[in-house]
Amino acid sequence: MNDVSELKQFAVVHARSLNIKRYQELLDRIDNDREGAPGSWARVWTEAGDRLTEAGRPLDASRRYALARFPYPDGPARAQAGKLCVAAFDAWRRDKPGIERLDVELPTGRVGCWATGLSAAKPLPLLLVMGGVVTLKEQLGPALVLLRKLGVAAIVTEMPGVGENTLAYDADSWRQLSALIDAVADRADVARTYAYTFSFSGHLALRCAAEDSRITSVITSGAPVRQFFLDEEWLRQVPQLTLDTVAHLIGAGRAELAGRLRPLALTDAHLDRVQVPVSYLASRRDEIIPPGEVQLLREHVRELRVLENDDVHASPKHVADSLLWLILTVLRLRGRPDPRRVPVAALWLLLRARHKLTRSPR
């Protein structure tokens, strides 16, 4: 069983990012994490999703099911919630033009995806979107509606071991990105591939960019680089929920986790081979990613843009301006004049100024 207080702490971040209203009412009803028990984590969130499904609100339902599954399936209740999350999102996207299901079969497993803008007749630049160790593709999927309007083909998927991704999470996991690019090479301009990858998947994107020249930029937030994987002292203060989730994905017991993480650390040689622009969103009070990771990138990546937020991991208080930063970055990387850049930039600057004005003294 997970620590309920820690579950609630992390759930707030996800509830805000998913625009879940009145989430505190549900959290207040949860008092245990026992499999199938009344008042248990998975049951309370699943029942909330069921009510929204019955009310004909599949997207809102899928978001509750995603939290019911959080942080990973450790029993039948969370596993069922994961399936309900996929089904509810699928029901929602069927009313949205241009969002399609994409499954990529590889020798080592299957990668489930949602996609938009793929066309053999009119191949567009490709944007790969991937979440971290607890993020389902269905949580990111609604962004496909917006990404379609930006003039890119986009794929939203999951890290190895997360959701419907059956691949193993190990030092070779970066190859998944190349495999996805291969899979849509006939329906997208993959020579211009942008990787927008959150947290731990940002690490995979950096590693892949060192080898695959089709990745022309990496946009990430709170990505581990080296110190997270090597610094055992730092690991001892990382939240237990995060460590348990990473151990689950990597297939290791907690006692052997540190040793299994070491092969994932990016070397100087790896980072020196990243010759493309990297945009990195850092949180100054990140409780998961060591602060030295950004310095490593500054020392080795030639084209690095860093945006810092006075926030915890994933910058939950900066969801809106982080999204605008993504849009601006994509528009800038496309390298052509776009009238949308001016109003988006103005709104982004306004939100950044508001955060500075309302930030409490340190």
C-alpha positions in Angstrom: 0.0 0.0 0.0 1.1 3.5 -0.7 1.3 6.3 1.9 -2.1 8.0 1.5 -0.8 11.4 2.6 2.0 11.3 -0.1 -0.6 10.2 -2.7 -2.7 13.2 -1.9 0.3 15.5 -2.0 1.2 14.4 -5.5 -2.4 14.2 -6.7 -2.8 17.9 -6.2 -0.2 18.5 -8.9 -1.9 16.2 -11.4 -5.4 17.4 -10.5 -4.4 21.0 -11.2 -2.7 20.1 -14.5 -5.7 18.1 -15.6 -8.1 21.0 -14.6 -10.0 18.8 -12.2 -12.4 20.9 -10.2 -13.3 20.3 -6.6 -10.6 17.6 -6.3 -10.2 18.3 -2.6 -13.7 16.9 -1.9 -12.6 13.6 -3.3 -9.3 13.6 -1.5 -11.1 14.3 1.8 -13.1 11.1 1.3 -10.0 8.9 0.9 -8.6 7.4 4.1 -6.8 4.2 2.9 -5.2 2.5 0.0 -6.4 -1.1 0.5 -7.4 -3.0 -2.6 -11.1 -2.4 -3.3 -12.0 -1.1 0.2 -14.5 1.7 0.8 -12.8 5.0 1.0 -9.7 3.6 -0.8 -7.7 5.6 -3.3 -8.6 3.7 -6.5 -12.2 3.2 -5.5 -13.1 6.8 -4.7 -11.5 8.1 -7.9 -13.0 5.3 -10.0 -16.5 6.0 -8.7 -16.0 9.7 -9.5 -15.1 8.7 -13.1 -18.1 6.3 -13.3 -20.5 9.2 -12.4 -19.0 11.4 -15.1 -19.2 8.5 -17.7 -22.9 8.1 -16.9 -23.3 11.9 -17.3 -21.8 11.8 -20.8 -18.6 13.5 -19.9 -15.9 11.0 -21.0 -12.9 13.4 -21.0 -13.6 14.4 -17.4 -14.1 10.8 -16.5 -10.8 9.7 -18.1 -9.0 12.2 -15.9 -10.5 10.7 -12.7 -9.6 7.2 -13.9 -6.1 8.4 -14.5 -5.8 9.4 -10.9 -7.5 6.2 -9.8 -4.6 4.3 -11.5 -2.0 6.7 -10.0 0.9 6.1 -9.5 1.0 2.6 -11.2 -1.2 -0.5 -11.3 -0.3 -2.5 -8.1 -3.5 -4.5 -8.1 -6.8 -5.2 -10.0 -8.5 -1.9 -9.0 -5.7 0.3 -10.4 -5.3 -1.9 -13.5 -9.0 -1.6 -14.2 -8.9 2.1 -13.7 -6.2 2.3 -16.4 -8.4 0.4 -18.8 -11.3 2.7 -18.1 -9.1 5.7 -18.6 -8.2 4.6 -22.1 -11.8 3.7 -23.0 -13.2 7.0 -21.8 -10.6 9.0 -23.7 -11.3 6.9 -26.8 -15.0 7.8 -26.5 -14.1 11.5 -26.2 -11.7 11.6 -29.1 -14.2 10.0 -31.5 -16.0 13.3 -31.6 -12.8 15.2 -32.3 -11.7 15.4 -36.0 -8.3 14.1 -36.8 -7.3 12.3 -33.6 -6.4 8.7 -34.4 -5.2 5.6 -32.6 -1.7 4.5 -33.4 -0.1 1.2 -32.1 3.5 0.5 -32.9 4.5 -3.2 -32.6 8.2 -3.7 -31.9 10.2 -6.9 -31.3 10.3 -6.1 -27.6 6.7 -5.0 -27.1 3.9 -2.6 -28.1 3.7 1.2 -27.8 0.3 2.7 -27.7 -0.2 6.2 -29.0 -2.7 8.9 -30.0 -1.8 11.0 -33.0 -3.0 13.8 -35.2 -1.9 15.4 -38.5 -0.3 12.3 -40.0 -0.6 12.4 -43.8 1.3 10.8 -46.7 -0.1 13.5 -49.0 1.0 16.4 -46.9 3.7 15.4 -44.4 4.2 17.9 -41.6 7.0 18.3 -39.1 6.6 15.7 -36.3 6.2 16.5 -32.6 6.7 13.6 -30.2 5.0 14.2 -26.8 5.7 11.9 -23.9 5.0 12.1 -20.1 7.0 10.9 -17.2 6.9 7.9 -14.9 3.3 8.4 -13.8 1.7 10.1 -16.8 -0.6 8.4 -19.2 -1.0 9.4 -22.8 -4.6 10.1 -22.1 -3.7 12.8 -19.7 -1.7 14.6 -22.5 -4.0 13.6 -25.4 -6.3 16.6 -25.3 -3.3 18.7 -26.3 -3.6 17.1 -29.8 -6.5 19.4 -30.6 -4.2 22.4 -30.1 -1.2 20.9 -31.7 -3.1 20.1 -34.8 -3.7 23.9 -35.2 0.0 24.6 -34.9 0.7 22.9 -38.2 2.5 19.8 -37.0 1.9 16.1 -37.0 1.9 15.0 -33.3 2.2 11.7 -31.4 1.3 11.4 -27.8 2.7 8.4 -26.0 4.0 6.9 -22.8 7.3 5.9 -21.3 8.3 2.2 -21.2 6.2 0.4 -18.6 3.6 3.2 -18.3 0.0 2.7 -19.4 -0.2 0.6 -22.6 3.5 0.7 -23.3 4.8 -2.9 -22.7 8.5 -2.2 -23.3 11.1 -2.5 -20.6 12.5 0.6 -19.0 16.3 0.4 -19.2 19.4 2.0 -20.7 18.1 1.3 -24.2 14.7 2.8 -23.8 15.7 5.9 -25.8 15.4 3.7 -28.9 11.7 3.8 -28.5 11.7 7.4 -29.9 13.6 6.3 -33.0 11.2 3.4 -33.5 8.2 5.8 -33.3 9.8 8.1 -35.9 10.4 5.1 -38.1 6.8 4.1 -37.8 5.4 7.3 -39.2 8.2 8.2 -41.7 5.8 7.8 -44.6 3.2 10.2 -43.0 5.3 13.0 -41.5 8.3 15.1 -42.2 10.4 13.1 -39.7 13.6 14.9 -40.7 12.1 17.8 -38.6 11.2 16.0 -35.4 10.7 17.9 -32.2 10.6 16.0 -28.9 8.4 17.5 -26.2 9.1 15.2 -23.3 8.3 15.7 -19.6 10.5 14.7 -16.7 12.1 11.2 -17.1 11.1 11.0 -20.8 13.2 14.2 -21.3 16.2 12.1 -20.4 15.3 9.6 -23.1 14.9 12.4 -25.6 18.3 13.8 -24.8 19.9 10.4 -25.2 18.1 9.8 -28.5 19.1 13.2 -29.8 22.7 12.2 -29.3 22.2 9.4 -31.8 19.3 10.2 -34.1 19.8 13.3 -36.3 16.1 13.4 -37.2 15.4 14.9 -33.7 16.0 18.6 -34.4 15.1 19.9 -30.9 14.3 18.8 -27.4 11.8 20.6 -25.2 11.6 19.2 -21.7 10.9 20.0 -18.1 12.5 18.6 -14.9 14.5 15.9 -16.8 17.1 13.9 -15.0 20.5 13.8 -16.7 23.2 12.2 -14.6 23.2 13.1 -11.0 19.8 11.5 -10.3 21.0 8.2 -11.5 24.4 8.2 -9.7 23.9 10.2 -6.5 22.7 7.7 -3.9 22.6 10.4 -1.2 20.2 12.5 -3.3 18.0 9.4 -3.9 17.6 9.0 -0.2 15.6 12.3 0.0 13.5 11.7 -3.1 9.8 11.0 -2.3 9.1 7.3 -1.7 6.3 7.3 -4.2 8.6 8.4 -7.0 11.2 5.8 -6.0 8.6 3.0 -5.8 7.3 3.9 -9.2 10.7 4.0 -10.9 11.6 0.7 -9.2 8.3 -0.8 -10.6 9.1 0.4 -14.1 12.7 -0.8 -14.1 11.7 -4.1 -12.6 13.9 -3.8 -9.5 13.4 -4.1 -5.8 14.1 -0.9 -3.8 17.4 -2.4 -2.4 18.8 -2.9 -5.9 17.3 0.3 -7.5 20.5 2.5 -7.2 22.6 -0.1 -9.0 20.0 -0.5 -11.8 19.8 3.3 -12.3 23.5 3.8 -12.9 23.6 2.6 -16.5 21.0 5.3 -17.4 23.3 8.2 -16.6 24.2 10.4 -19.5 28.0 10.7 -20.0 29.9 13.8 -21.2 30.2 12.1 -24.6 26.4 11.6 -24.8 25.7 15.3 -24.0 28.5 16.6 -26.3 26.7 14.8 -29.2 23.5 16.7 -28.5 23.9 19.3 -31.2 20.3 20.5 -31.4 18.5 23.3 -29.5 17.4 22.2 -26.0 14.7 24.1 -24.1 14.6 23.1 -20.4 12.0 24.2 -17.9 13.5 23.9 -14.4 11.8 24.2 -11.0 14.0 25.8 -8.3 12.4 23.7 -5.5 12.3 20.4 -7.4 12.2 17.6 -4.9 13.0 14.9 -7.5 15.6 16.3 -9.9 19.0 17.5 -8.5 19.7 21.2 -9.2 23.1 20.2 -10.8 21.4 18.6 -13.8 20.8 22.0 -15.5 24.5 22.9 -14.9 25.5 19.8 -16.7 23.5 20.8 -19.7 25.0 24.3 -19.6 28.4 22.8 -19.8 27.8 20.5 -22.7 24.8 21.5 -24.8 25.6 24.3 -27.2 22.1 25.6 -27.8 20.4 25.6 -24.4 17.4 27.8 -23.3 16.5 27.5 -19.6 13.2 28.8 -18.1 13.2 28.7 -14.3 10.1 28.6 -12.1 10.0 29.1 -8.3 8.1 25.9 -7.9 8.3 22.2 -7.1 8.7 19.3 -9.6 6.6 19.8 -12.8 5.8 23.5 -11.8 2.2 22.8 -11.0 1.5 26.5 -10.3 2.8 27.4 -13.8 0.7 25.1 -16.0 -0.7 27.9 -18.2 2.5 29.8 -18.8 4.4 26.5 -19.4 1.9 25.6 -22.1 2.3 29.0 -23.7 6.1 28.5 -23.5 5.7 25.2 -25.4 3.6 26.9 -28.1 6.1 29.7 -28.5 9.0 27.2 -28.7 7.2 25.2 -31.4 6.3 28.3 -33.4 9.9 29.5 -33.1 11.4 26.2 -34.1 9.3 26.0 -37.2 11.4 28.9 -38.5 8.8 30.8 -40.4 6.8 34.0 -39.7 3.6 33.3 -37.8 1.2 36.0 -36.7 0.2 33.9 -33.6 3.6 34.4 -32.0 3.0 38.1 -31.0 -0.3 37.5 -29.0 1.0 34.3 -27.5 4.2 36.0 -26.4 2.3 38.9 -24.9 0.1 36.5 -22.9 3.1 34.5 -21.7 4.9 37.7 -20.6 1.7 38.8 -18.7 1.5 35.5 -16.9 5.2 35.5 -16.0 4.9 39.0 -14.6 1.8 38.0 -12.6 3.8 35.2 -11.0 6.6 37.5 -10.0 4.1 40.0 -8.4 2.2 37.3 -6.5 5.2 35.2 -5.4 5.6 35.1 -1.7 9.0 36.3 -0.3 11.6 33.6 -0.1 
